[in-house]
């Protein structure tokens, strides 16, 4: 009798432990404390810089976001997730941003000379970020055999990244790199307070998203991520116009000609387009953002049969 009771107890205990391992989506996979995820993304990239924007004085805020300057982006990622609640993700993203003052033509009288300034840029973006991912429903929910975690899970992300950019402007139907032209006197002895900027820098991404499990091994996400930058030169515009005669002290030939043509491209009526006139706003650093759809493959769950 005791042996039968012990056998029944062990069988019940084993069944309970197995049931507790079931993945919440169905009974075909055992859940694991740690799972891995690989996947890709496609989406949209936009930037908030001194150029373009919307009606009124330019500001690095949602108010100046313009959907017309949105470009495509894509990426690949690898992640580790603990109990569907906390994760670490390494992701590479590639895209392009651009902006142009002529987009403000319809609202030119309100833009405090930004339309008349008539500057423009584009820049390819290549970045690698490491972010932590937090799913509050899983972190604070009381889930057990009878109440599995939700199939839809909102989350937040934050971390650090490293990216490359290279602002360019169009001249005679050819795109020209702007950083080597020192358009605002960056690094010139005549302008000691204007430092040269590097094309490879750190950024600080933060974002929100939502994950939906299509199956025990496949999920889809929608995610918005904003990057705080340490530079105001994503668009090569930040401070003031310089004396164009100074360019000849440092540049020659083609570069000198390009610098003279691209540092000042103003339209008639541009009151600030003169040496020491306002060219940009150094008080606000630039930023860029992505909205992406991600498809992920989850690894680490065992089939029950």
BALOBA-1460 file (C-alpha; in Angstrom, 3 decimals):
// residues 305
<rec num="1" residu="x" x="0.000" y="0.000" z="0.000"/>
<rec num="2" residu="x" x="2.789" y="2.413" z="0.924"/>
<rec num="3" residu="x" x="4.675" y="1.561" z="-2.267"/>
<rec num="4" residu="x" x="1.573" y="2.245" z="-4.365"/>
<rec num="5" residu="x" x="1.012" y="5.556" z="-2.595"/>
<rec num="6" residu="x" x="4.658" y="6.585" z="-3.112"/>
<rec num="7" residu="x" x="4.491" y="5.648" z="-6.788"/>
<rec num="8" residu="x" x="1.273" y="7.654" z="-7.222"/>
<rec num="9" residu="x" x="2.800" y="10.684" z="-5.439"/>
<rec num="10" residu="x" x="5.944" y="10.604" z="-7.618"/>
<rec num="11" residu="x" x="3.833" y="10.317" z="-10.760"/>
<rec num="12" residu="x" x="1.693" y="13.263" z="-9.694"/>
<rec num="13" residu="x" x="4.743" y="15.344" z="-8.824"/>
<rec num="14" residu="x" x="6.395" y="14.552" z="-12.140"/>
<rec num="15" residu="x" x="3.233" y="15.457" z="-14.034"/>
<rec num="16" residu="x" x="2.957" y="18.742" z="-12.148"/>
<rec num="17" residu="x" x="6.574" y="19.644" z="-12.933"/>
<rec num="18" residu="x" x="6.112" y="18.850" z="-16.598"/>
<rec num="19" residu="x" x="2.931" y="20.888" z="-16.753"/>
<rec num="20" residu="x" x="4.705" y="23.843" z="-15.193"/>
<rec num="21" residu="x" x="7.229" y="23.669" z="-18.028"/>
<rec num="22" residu="x" x="4.673" y="24.006" z="-20.807"/>
<rec num="23" residu="x" x="5.079" y="27.037" z="-23.001"/>
<rec num="24" residu="x" x="2.121" y="29.336" z="-22.622"/>
<rec num="25" residu="x" x="1.238" y="29.327" z="-26.338"/>
<rec num="26" residu="x" x="0.275" y="25.629" z="-26.414"/>
<rec num="27" residu="x" x="1.318" y="22.274" z="-24.990"/>
<rec num="28" residu="x" x="3.731" y="21.344" z="-27.766"/>
<rec num="29" residu="x" x="6.828" y="22.992" z="-26.255"/>
<rec num="30" residu="x" x="8.392" y="23.117" z="-22.816"/>
<rec num="31" residu="x" x="9.267" y="26.585" z="-21.609"/>
<rec num="32" residu="x" x="12.888" y="27.357" z="-20.715"/>
<rec num="33" residu="x" x="14.115" y="29.999" z="-18.314"/>
<rec num="34" residu="x" x="16.530" y="31.305" z="-20.956"/>
<rec num="35" residu="x" x="15.734" y="31.417" z="-24.668"/>
<rec num="36" residu="x" x="17.566" y="32.935" z="-27.619"/>
<rec num="37" residu="x" x="16.218" y="34.936" z="-30.501"/>
<rec num="38" residu="x" x="17.529" y="35.821" z="-33.945"/>
<rec num="39" residu="x" x="15.720" y="37.904" z="-36.513"/>
<rec num="40" residu="x" x="15.523" y="40.832" z="-38.847"/>
<rec num="41" residu="x" x="13.654" y="44.104" z="-39.184"/>
<rec num="42" residu="x" x="12.417" y="46.514" z="-41.798"/>
<rec num="43" residu="x" x="11.091" y="49.968" z="-41.146"/>
<rec num="44" residu="x" x="11.410" y="53.717" z="-41.441"/>
<rec num="45" residu="x" x="14.128" y="56.148" z="-40.313"/>
<rec num="46" residu="x" x="13.823" y="59.882" z="-39.733"/>
<rec num="47" residu="x" x="15.964" y="62.588" z="-38.145"/>
<rec num="48" residu="x" x="15.460" y="65.747" z="-36.114"/>
<rec num="49" residu="x" x="18.143" y="68.264" z="-37.092"/>
<rec num="50" residu="x" x="18.548" y="71.979" z="-37.794"/>
<rec num="51" residu="x" x="17.354" y="71.539" z="-41.376"/>
<rec num="52" residu="x" x="13.788" y="71.235" z="-42.625"/>
<rec num="53" residu="x" x="11.112" y="70.603" z="-40.042"/>
<rec num="54" residu="x" x="7.705" y="72.245" z="-39.950"/>
<rec num="55" residu="x" x="5.968" y="75.581" z="-39.419"/>
<rec num="56" residu="x" x="7.413" y="78.032" z="-36.888"/>
<rec num="57" residu="x" x="10.840" y="78.369" z="-35.269"/>
<rec num="58" residu="x" x="12.917" y="75.196" z="-35.540"/>
<rec num="59" residu="x" x="13.087" y="72.969" z="-32.471"/>
<rec num="60" residu="x" x="14.438" y="69.489" z="-31.850"/>
<rec num="61" residu="x" x="11.056" y="68.160" z="-30.727"/>
<rec num="62" residu="x" x="8.003" y="66.280" z="-31.963"/>
<rec num="63" residu="x" x="6.626" y="69.612" z="-33.153"/>
<rec num="64" residu="x" x="9.272" y="69.694" z="-35.915"/>
<rec num="65" residu="x" x="8.830" y="66.081" z="-37.081"/>
<rec num="66" residu="x" x="8.104" y="65.901" z="-40.807"/>
<rec num="67" residu="x" x="6.918" y="62.601" z="-42.280"/>
<rec num="68" residu="x" x="8.047" y="63.670" z="-45.778"/>
<rec num="69" residu="x" x="11.712" y="63.181" z="-44.832"/>
<rec num="70" residu="x" x="11.266" y="59.513" z="-43.873"/>
<rec num="71" residu="x" x="13.601" y="56.910" z="-45.401"/>
<rec num="72" residu="x" x="13.770" y="53.109" z="-45.320"/>
<rec num="73" residu="x" x="15.841" y="51.179" z="-42.783"/>
<rec num="74" residu="x" x="16.573" y="47.548" z="-42.028"/>
<rec num="75" residu="x" x="18.521" y="45.450" z="-39.585"/>
<rec num="76" residu="x" x="19.490" y="42.147" z="-37.961"/>
<rec num="77" residu="x" x="19.431" y="41.246" z="-34.278"/>
<rec num="78" residu="x" x="20.346" y="38.573" z="-31.734"/>
<rec num="79" residu="x" x="18.844" y="38.474" z="-28.254"/>
<rec num="80" residu="x" x="18.746" y="36.530" z="-24.996"/>
<rec num="81" residu="x" x="15.525" y="36.513" z="-22.942"/>
<rec num="82" residu="x" x="15.069" y="35.424" z="-19.324"/>
<rec num="83" residu="x" x="11.581" y="34.125" z="-18.444"/>
<rec num="84" residu="x" x="10.046" y="36.254" z="-21.202"/>
<rec num="85" residu="x" x="10.560" y="39.267" z="-18.940"/>
<rec num="86" residu="x" x="14.086" y="40.658" z="-19.198"/>
<rec num="87" residu="x" x="16.336" y="40.492" z="-22.228"/>
<rec num="88" residu="x" x="19.545" y="41.712" z="-23.789"/>
<rec num="89" residu="x" x="19.722" y="42.415" z="-27.507"/>
<rec num="90" residu="x" x="22.528" y="43.204" z="-29.934"/>
<rec num="91" residu="x" x="21.264" y="44.810" z="-33.131"/>
<rec num="92" residu="x" x="22.728" y="46.260" z="-36.322"/>
<rec num="93" residu="x" x="20.627" y="48.822" z="-38.209"/>
<rec num="94" residu="x" x="21.248" y="50.474" z="-41.574"/>
<rec num="95" residu="x" x="19.351" y="53.354" z="-43.127"/>
<rec num="96" residu="x" x="19.484" y="56.934" z="-44.329"/>
<rec num="97" residu="x" x="18.314" y="60.320" z="-43.054"/>
<rec num="98" residu="x" x="17.902" y="63.588" z="-44.897"/>
<rec num="99" residu="x" x="16.536" y="67.095" z="-44.501"/>
<rec num="100" residu="x" x="16.118" y="70.216" z="-46.596"/>
<rec num="101" residu="x" x="14.973" y="73.758" z="-45.889"/>
<rec num="102" residu="x" x="13.034" y="74.023" z="-49.149"/>
<rec num="103" residu="x" x="10.394" y="71.724" z="-47.638"/>
<rec num="104" residu="x" x="9.269" y="74.830" z="-45.716"/>
<rec num="105" residu="x" x="8.232" y="76.807" z="-48.793"/>
<rec num="106" residu="x" x="4.498" y="76.822" z="-47.984"/>
<rec num="107" residu="x" x="5.121" y="78.191" z="-44.476"/>
<rec num="108" residu="x" x="8.237" y="80.278" z="-45.238"/>
<rec num="109" residu="x" x="7.083" y="83.491" z="-43.453"/>
<rec num="110" residu="x" x="6.871" y="81.603" z="-40.113"/>
<rec num="111" residu="x" x="10.227" y="79.855" z="-40.193"/>
<rec num="112" residu="x" x="12.532" y="82.642" z="-38.980"/>
<rec num="113" residu="x" x="14.773" y="82.541" z="-42.078"/>
<rec num="114" residu="x" x="15.115" y="78.751" z="-42.196"/>
<rec num="115" residu="x" x="13.474" y="78.542" z="-45.615"/>
<rec num="116" residu="x" x="15.683" y="81.344" z="-46.999"/>
<rec num="117" residu="x" x="18.778" y="79.604" z="-45.562"/>
<rec num="118" residu="x" x="18.148" y="76.864" z="-48.179"/>
<rec num="119" residu="x" x="20.501" y="74.221" z="-46.799"/>
<rec num="120" residu="x" x="20.071" y="70.481" z="-47.309"/>
<rec num="121" residu="x" x="21.796" y="67.208" z="-46.451"/>
<rec num="122" residu="x" x="21.613" y="63.452" z="-46.546"/>
<rec num="123" residu="x" x="23.541" y="60.874" z="-44.544"/>
<rec num="124" residu="x" x="23.747" y="57.099" z="-44.500"/>
<rec num="125" residu="x" x="23.505" y="55.624" z="-41.013"/>
<rec num="126" residu="x" x="25.114" y="52.375" z="-39.865"/>
<rec num="127" residu="x" x="24.834" y="51.496" z="-36.193"/>
<rec num="128" residu="x" x="25.245" y="48.701" z="-33.670"/>
<rec num="129" residu="x" x="23.325" y="48.957" z="-30.404"/>
<rec num="130" residu="x" x="23.201" y="46.900" z="-27.217"/>
<rec num="131" residu="x" x="19.908" y="47.349" z="-25.397"/>
<rec num="132" residu="x" x="18.147" y="45.891" z="-22.370"/>
<rec num="133" residu="x" x="14.524" y="44.895" z="-22.877"/>
<rec num="134" residu="x" x="11.892" y="44.924" z="-20.097"/>
<rec num="135" residu="x" x="8.426" y="43.331" z="-20.325"/>
<rec num="136" residu="x" x="6.416" y="44.645" z="-17.341"/>
<rec num="137" residu="x" x="3.469" y="42.254" z="-17.752"/>
<rec num="138" residu="x" x="5.791" y="39.265" z="-17.378"/>
<rec num="139" residu="x" x="7.958" y="40.899" z="-14.709"/>
<rec num="140" residu="x" x="5.078" y="41.718" z="-12.377"/>
<rec num="141" residu="x" x="2.372" y="39.264" z="-13.467"/>
<rec num="142" residu="x" x="1.539" y="36.230" z="-11.338"/>
<rec num="143" residu="x" x="1.606" y="33.470" z="-13.950"/>
<rec num="144" residu="x" x="1.263" y="29.765" z="-13.237"/>
<rec num="145" residu="x" x="-0.213" y="26.618" z="-14.752"/>
<rec num="146" residu="x" x="-3.680" y="28.098" z="-14.929"/>
<rec num="147" residu="x" x="-2.698" y="31.627" z="-15.963"/>
<rec num="148" residu="x" x="-0.034" y="31.791" z="-18.644"/>
<rec num="149" residu="x" x="1.787" y="35.002" z="-19.694"/>
<rec num="150" residu="x" x="0.013" y="37.026" z="-22.404"/>
<rec num="151" residu="x" x="0.627" y="36.332" z="-26.083"/>
<rec num="152" residu="x" x="0.847" y="40.126" z="-26.606"/>
<rec num="153" residu="x" x="3.525" y="41.820" z="-24.520"/>
<rec num="154" residu="x" x="4.408" y="45.552" z="-24.506"/>
<rec num="155" residu="x" x="7.972" y="46.427" z="-23.505"/>
<rec num="156" residu="x" x="10.543" y="49.198" z="-23.134"/>
<rec num="157" residu="x" x="14.172" y="49.239" z="-24.291"/>
<rec num="158" residu="x" x="17.215" y="51.334" z="-23.439"/>
<rec num="159" residu="x" x="20.929" y="50.991" z="-24.009"/>
<rec num="160" residu="x" x="23.987" y="52.310" z="-25.795"/>
<rec num="161" residu="x" x="25.039" y="52.294" z="-29.443"/>
<rec num="162" residu="x" x="27.865" y="53.154" z="-31.795"/>
<rec num="163" residu="x" x="27.076" y="54.600" z="-35.219"/>
<rec num="164" residu="x" x="28.631" y="56.017" z="-38.370"/>
<rec num="165" residu="x" x="27.243" y="58.985" z="-40.297"/>
<rec num="166" residu="x" x="28.528" y="61.118" z="-43.145"/>
<rec num="167" residu="x" x="26.583" y="64.280" z="-44.084"/>
<rec num="168" residu="x" x="26.545" y="65.118" z="-47.788"/>
<rec num="169" residu="x" x="25.055" y="67.844" z="-49.972"/>
<rec num="170" residu="x" x="24.259" y="67.862" z="-53.663"/>
<rec num="171" residu="x" x="26.395" y="69.984" z="-55.963"/>
<rec num="172" residu="x" x="26.029" y="69.765" z="-59.768"/>
<rec num="173" residu="x" x="24.071" y="66.500" z="-59.427"/>
<rec num="174" residu="x" x="26.844" y="64.910" z="-57.352"/>
<rec num="175" residu="x" x="26.778" y="64.328" z="-53.602"/>
<rec num="176" residu="x" x="29.742" y="65.847" z="-51.797"/>
<rec num="177" residu="x" x="31.006" y="64.911" z="-48.310"/>
<rec num="178" residu="x" x="30.598" y="67.956" z="-46.073"/>
<rec num="179" residu="x" x="32.791" y="67.165" z="-43.064"/>
<rec num="180" residu="x" x="36.121" y="67.584" z="-44.946"/>
<rec num="181" residu="x" x="34.980" y="71.041" z="-46.108"/>
<rec num="182" residu="x" x="34.820" y="72.503" z="-42.546"/>
<rec num="183" residu="x" x="31.758" y="74.525" z="-43.562"/>
<rec num="184" residu="x" x="31.521" y="76.292" z="-40.178"/>
<rec num="185" residu="x" x="35.283" y="76.606" z="-39.659"/>
<rec num="186" residu="x" x="35.584" y="73.405" z="-37.619"/>
<rec num="187" residu="x" x="39.216" y="73.080" z="-36.572"/>
<rec num="188" residu="x" x="40.296" y="76.407" z="-38.087"/>
<rec num="189" residu="x" x="42.585" y="78.551" z="-35.915"/>
<rec num="190" residu="x" x="40.406" y="81.599" z="-36.670"/>
<rec num="191" residu="x" x="37.487" y="79.848" z="-34.934"/>
<rec num="192" residu="x" x="39.038" y="78.128" z="-31.879"/>
<rec num="193" residu="x" x="35.673" y="77.394" z="-30.265"/>
<rec num="194" residu="x" x="34.387" y="75.414" z="-33.253"/>
<rec num="195" residu="x" x="35.702" y="71.869" z="-32.904"/>
<rec num="196" residu="x" x="35.924" y="69.231" z="-35.607"/>
<rec num="197" residu="x" x="33.345" y="66.464" z="-35.319"/>
<rec num="198" residu="x" x="33.907" y="62.730" z="-35.702"/>
<rec num="199" residu="x" x="31.874" y="60.584" z="-38.076"/>
<rec num="200" residu="x" x="31.856" y="57.644" z="-35.642"/>
<rec num="201" residu="x" x="30.194" y="58.342" z="-32.297"/>
<rec num="202" residu="x" x="28.189" y="56.828" z="-29.451"/>
<rec num="203" residu="x" x="24.431" y="57.230" z="-29.193"/>
<rec num="204" residu="x" x="21.876" y="56.401" z="-26.514"/>
<rec num="205" residu="x" x="18.777" y="54.568" z="-27.777"/>
<rec num="206" residu="x" x="15.486" y="54.373" z="-25.867"/>
<rec num="207" residu="x" x="12.204" y="53.010" z="-27.108"/>
<rec num="208" residu="x" x="8.952" y="51.150" z="-26.710"/>
<rec num="209" residu="x" x="7.481" y="48.174" z="-28.500"/>
<rec num="210" residu="x" x="5.017" y="45.332" z="-28.445"/>
<rec num="211" residu="x" x="5.688" y="41.643" z="-29.110"/>
<rec num="212" residu="x" x="3.115" y="39.192" z="-30.445"/>
<rec num="213" residu="x" x="3.808" y="35.451" z="-30.449"/>
<rec num="214" residu="x" x="2.708" y="33.934" z="-33.728"/>
<rec num="215" residu="x" x="3.763" y="30.478" z="-32.518"/>
<rec num="216" residu="x" x="6.068" y="28.942" z="-29.864"/>
<rec num="217" residu="x" x="9.070" y="29.673" z="-32.104"/>
<rec num="218" residu="x" x="8.038" y="32.730" z="-34.120"/>
<rec num="219" residu="x" x="7.137" y="36.254" z="-32.982"/>
<rec num="220" residu="x" x="6.549" y="39.640" z="-34.561"/>
<rec num="221" residu="x" x="7.221" y="43.041" z="-33.009"/>
<rec num="222" residu="x" x="6.421" y="46.660" z="-33.681"/>
<rec num="223" residu="x" x="9.025" y="48.974" z="-32.161"/>
<rec num="224" residu="x" x="9.842" y="52.679" z="-31.995"/>
<rec num="225" residu="x" x="13.384" y="53.653" z="-30.998"/>
<rec num="226" residu="x" x="14.775" y="57.175" z="-30.495"/>
<rec num="227" residu="x" x="18.514" y="57.916" z="-30.426"/>
<rec num="228" residu="x" x="19.951" y="60.694" z="-28.294"/>
<rec num="229" residu="x" x="23.148" y="61.984" z="-29.924"/>
<rec num="230" residu="x" x="26.173" y="63.826" z="-28.582"/>
<rec num="231" residu="x" x="26.573" y="65.873" z="-31.770"/>
<rec num="232" residu="x" x="24.720" y="68.691" z="-33.493"/>
<rec num="233" residu="x" x="26.441" y="67.930" z="-36.796"/>
<rec num="234" residu="x" x="24.384" y="65.040" z="-38.136"/>
<rec num="235" residu="x" x="23.372" y="67.529" z="-40.861"/>
<rec num="236" residu="x" x="26.692" y="69.477" z="-40.805"/>
<rec num="237" residu="x" x="24.811" y="72.520" z="-39.464"/>
<rec num="238" residu="x" x="25.131" y="73.844" z="-35.922"/>
<rec num="239" residu="x" x="26.541" y="77.341" z="-35.406"/>
<rec num="240" residu="x" x="27.309" y="80.417" z="-37.487"/>
<rec num="241" residu="x" x="28.494" y="81.378" z="-40.952"/>
<rec num="242" residu="x" x="32.206" y="82.098" z="-41.231"/>
<rec num="243" residu="x" x="34.168" y="84.536" z="-43.359"/>
<rec num="244" residu="x" x="34.450" y="82.709" z="-46.723"/>
<rec num="245" residu="x" x="37.943" y="84.141" z="-47.266"/>
<rec num="246" residu="x" x="39.216" y="81.884" z="-44.455"/>
<rec num="247" residu="x" x="38.612" y="78.720" z="-46.478"/>
<rec num="248" residu="x" x="41.580" y="79.568" z="-48.714"/>
<rec num="249" residu="x" x="43.902" y="79.305" z="-45.693"/>
<rec num="250" residu="x" x="43.176" y="75.574" z="-45.391"/>
<rec num="251" residu="x" x="41.655" y="74.271" z="-48.630"/>
<rec num="252" residu="x" x="42.717" y="74.307" z="-52.244"/>
<rec num="253" residu="x" x="41.419" y="73.254" z="-55.644"/>
<rec num="254" residu="x" x="38.161" y="71.321" z="-55.775"/>
<rec num="255" residu="x" x="37.641" y="71.295" z="-52.004"/>
<rec num="256" residu="x" x="37.999" y="75.055" z="-51.778"/>
<rec num="257" residu="x" x="35.467" y="75.552" z="-54.550"/>
<rec num="258" residu="x" x="33.039" y="73.071" z="-52.927"/>
<rec num="259" residu="x" x="33.354" y="74.749" z="-49.518"/>
<rec num="260" residu="x" x="32.628" y="78.194" z="-50.966"/>
<rec num="261" residu="x" x="29.540" y="76.912" z="-52.792"/>
<rec num="262" residu="x" x="28.106" y="74.656" z="-50.075"/>
<rec num="263" residu="x" x="28.629" y="76.558" z="-46.831"/>
<rec num="264" residu="x" x="26.197" y="79.271" z="-47.974"/>
<rec num="265" residu="x" x="23.331" y="78.363" z="-50.323"/>
<rec num="266" residu="x" x="20.844" y="81.043" z="-49.264"/>
<rec num="267" residu="x" x="17.892" y="82.361" z="-51.243"/>
<rec num="268" residu="x" x="17.194" y="86.106" z="-51.677"/>
<rec num="269" residu="x" x="16.026" y="87.680" z="-48.434"/>
<rec num="270" residu="x" x="18.216" y="85.584" z="-46.113"/>
<rec num="271" residu="x" x="19.110" y="88.194" z="-43.528"/>
<rec num="272" residu="x" x="21.380" y="85.929" z="-41.456"/>
<rec num="273" residu="x" x="23.526" y="84.623" z="-44.352"/>
<rec num="274" residu="x" x="26.673" y="86.629" z="-43.626"/>
<rec num="275" residu="x" x="29.857" y="86.064" z="-41.593"/>
<rec num="276" residu="x" x="28.908" y="85.459" z="-37.956"/>
<rec num="277" residu="x" x="25.231" y="85.214" z="-38.924"/>
<rec num="278" residu="x" x="23.112" y="82.428" z="-37.474"/>
<rec num="279" residu="x" x="23.393" y="79.210" z="-39.505"/>
<rec num="280" residu="x" x="22.064" y="76.687" z="-36.968"/>
<rec num="281" residu="x" x="21.139" y="76.240" z="-33.324"/>
<rec num="282" residu="x" x="23.958" y="74.710" z="-31.224"/>
<rec num="283" residu="x" x="21.746" y="74.531" z="-28.118"/>
<rec num="284" residu="x" x="19.964" y="71.390" z="-29.360"/>
<rec num="285" residu="x" x="21.817" y="68.264" z="-30.451"/>
<rec num="286" residu="x" x="20.475" y="66.312" z="-33.398"/>
<rec num="287" residu="x" x="18.728" y="62.955" z="-33.130"/>
<rec num="288" residu="x" x="17.308" y="60.210" z="-35.297"/>
<rec num="289" residu="x" x="14.680" y="57.515" z="-34.815"/>
<rec num="290" residu="x" x="13.299" y="54.344" z="-36.330"/>
<rec num="291" residu="x" x="9.949" y="52.604" z="-36.454"/>
<rec num="292" residu="x" x="10.418" y="48.969" z="-37.373"/>
<rec num="293" residu="x" x="8.588" y="45.678" z="-37.778"/>
<rec num="294" residu="x" x="10.718" y="42.797" z="-36.481"/>
<rec num="295" residu="x" x="10.331" y="39.085" z="-37.139"/>
<rec num="296" residu="x" x="12.089" y="36.859" z="-34.618"/>
<rec num="297" residu="x" x="12.866" y="33.140" z="-34.364"/>
<rec num="298" residu="x" x="13.001" y="31.820" z="-30.781"/>
<rec num="299" residu="x" x="15.503" y="29.058" z="-29.955"/>
<rec num="300" residu="x" x="15.817" y="27.020" z="-26.747"/>
<rec num="301" residu="x" x="12.346" y="25.533" z="-26.202"/>
<rec num="302" residu="x" x="12.020" y="21.743" z="-26.367"/>
<rec num="303" residu="x" x="9.174" y="19.935" z="-28.061"/>
<rec num="304" residu="x" x="7.064" y="17.852" z="-25.727"/>
<rec num="305" residu="x" x="6.782" y="15.083" z="-28.299"/>
